[in-house]
Amino acid sequence: MDKRPERLVFVTGTGTEVGKTWVGARLAEVLRKSRRNVAARKPAQSFALDEGRPTDAEVLAGATGEDPETVCPRHRWYEVAMAPPMAADALGRSAIKIGDLAAEIGFPDGIDVGLVETAGGVRSPLAHDGDTVDLIALLKPDAAVLVADAGLGTINAVLLSYAALAPVPVHVILNRFNAGDPLHAANRNWLIERFGLDVSVDIDSLVERIVPLG
């Protein structure tokens, strides 16, 4: 990484489809409303062409005001819905190296918060030789946001992912949390009271934990 923002935050998840991009985009929007300069980066993205929806890079770019190809370099767009290195293999493209992904992440001057959203879960392959944990070891972020579902399987998924991210400070957000759902409430309380984790269920409280707005 050639330039480092004042605060570098990874957005990762316990798995795919847990809402990492939604959380990343909302974080960017709230931070920008507080007059913070925010930029987002997606080291690599893979997607199905026939889904007819914006890519993760396009969603993040919409939230930060950047160009999608600045968020994720065009040569790191893989048009197959598999983990990026598997998609690269399926498309007959060059192998992805974790060191190259790290080197391609850069930010302009004056960025208060740089968000880096990874693909899949914490241990899902980002490259042929590494995953989110390996990328974190190279870039040494100030914090990581761990996005998880709020329902069945949450505690196991969060604890395994949390342990893999250590020693980076981890802020958990239970996405799609419904306070009226007894299971959602129990999962939140268990993670906080039994394991002492930092758990949010909304973007505003998450932002305060990552970058205090006062």
Secondary structure, DSSP 8 states (H G I E B T S, - for coil): --S--SEEEEEEESSTTSSHHHHHHHHHHHHHHTT--EEEE-S-EE--GGG-S--HHHHHHHHHT--HHHHS-GGGEE-SSS-HHHHHHHTT-----HHHHHHH----TT-SEEEEE-SSSTTSEEETTEEHHHHHHHH--SEEEEEEESSTTHHHHHHHHHHHHTTS-EEEEEET--TT-HHHHHHHHIIIIIT---EESSHHHHHHHHS---
